[in-house]
Amino acid sequence: MAAAARGVFIVAAKRTPFGTFGGKAKDLSATELARVACVGALKAGNVAPGAVDSVIIGNVIQSSSDAAYLTRHAALMAGVPIEKPALTLNRLCGSGFQSVISGAHSINMSRCSSSSSSPGDLLKESEVVLTGGTESMTLGKDLKLEDTLWSGLQDSYVKLPMAITAEKLAEMYGITRDMCDEFAFTSQQRWSNAHKHGYFTAELIPMETKGKKGVEPFVSDEHPRETTPEKLGKLAPVFKENGVSVMGQLPVVVASEAAVSRLKLKPLARLVGYAVVGVEPSIMGIGPAHAIRKLLQQTNKTLNDIDLVELHDRLWLLVATTHTPPPPVNEAFAAQYLAVEKDLGLDRAKTNVNGGAIALGHPLAASGSRITAHLVHEMKRRNAKYPLDRLA
């Protein structure tokens, strides 16, 4: 599946800080995180809740008792009118990306329908869609006999945990433990530099959470840590003997060109196209390489045309900045990223320039939205024209 999107713009992209396991966000449900982020995105884009036609949020592991109503509840709590529809979707790690794509589908359906020659054929869908991904992955309370987090990351079809698919790619592409440690250190260092210079400020929503000493500020990502190549080298392999791997919420507001003009919105970027592919499940992490090739062919671009790359772990978006003049890859595992980099010949100097999931964490459905948001803000900061973001 691949398509180009005409006249679909990203007008706001905000996120909550990503919490570490058992950290400040441990008592917040995915629904509450979604509410905070939805309110923040609408405010940042100067979009009135009443202007929203639809809300689409991705969520993978439904970890709370009200998760079945997640998007509907988040929308209502954010002030979206009660008659506006809501959809929760699951495309695994690409759910955040898929929410943006589904929002674009809804907008394009509206445009196609309204061009009908017969008034009776009009089927208006949406002009403004609130999209995003949310995930709460804490195991801090109400544990059952089965650990649903770990079982949810096991592919029962090929009977492999997700991490072993990265180990298989390491064997196929000749990726060593030292290479993984070097890349992991680079990711942490890039995040540290970006954090120090305030590069994440534009996308983050400051929060307050309840801690042991009362209300505490929650204004930056918890997962990144100071480390050294020597410390990384001492970590034991987690998933197989002599292996190489060691062990929030974000909404994006998309709008049609007509809505941007009518509501006097200020777009951050335009959605140019997207591509989704399937690959052999036991090496699922190589998916971005195939999706990127498909998207570049669909949009008549080459990697040399791309200014910024954000690589997560099968799905890619191509976004163009609204300004005049490097793609993202999720770092689910270092070996997985390195396999994609080697397969495509990516330029690391313009890929995941401010660190990726190794540093920030990978809360499943929220990762695609985080990548999209960071990319559009980093494009604006650099005055870049074409970025790529991708997730497996």
Secondary structure, 3 states (H helix, E strand, C coil): CEEECCCEEEEEECECCCCCCCCCCCCCCHHHHHHHHHHHHHHHCCCCHHHCCEEEEECCCCCCCCHHHHHHHHHHHCCCCCCCCEEEECCHHHHHHHHHHHHHHHHHHHHHHHCCCCHHHCCCCCCEEEEEEECCCCCCCCCCCCCHHHHHCEECCCCEEHHHHHHHHHHHHCCCHHHHHHHHHHHHHHHHHHHHCCCCHHHECCEEEEECCEEEEECCCCCCCCCCHHHHHHCCCCCCCCCCCCCCEEEEEEEEHHHHHHCCCCCCEEEEEEEECCCCHHHHHHHHHHHHHHHHHHCCCCHHHCCEEEECCCEEEEEEECCCCCCCECCCCHHHHHHHHHHHCCCHHHECCCCCHHHHCCCCHHHHHHHHHHHHHHHHHHCCCCEEEEEC
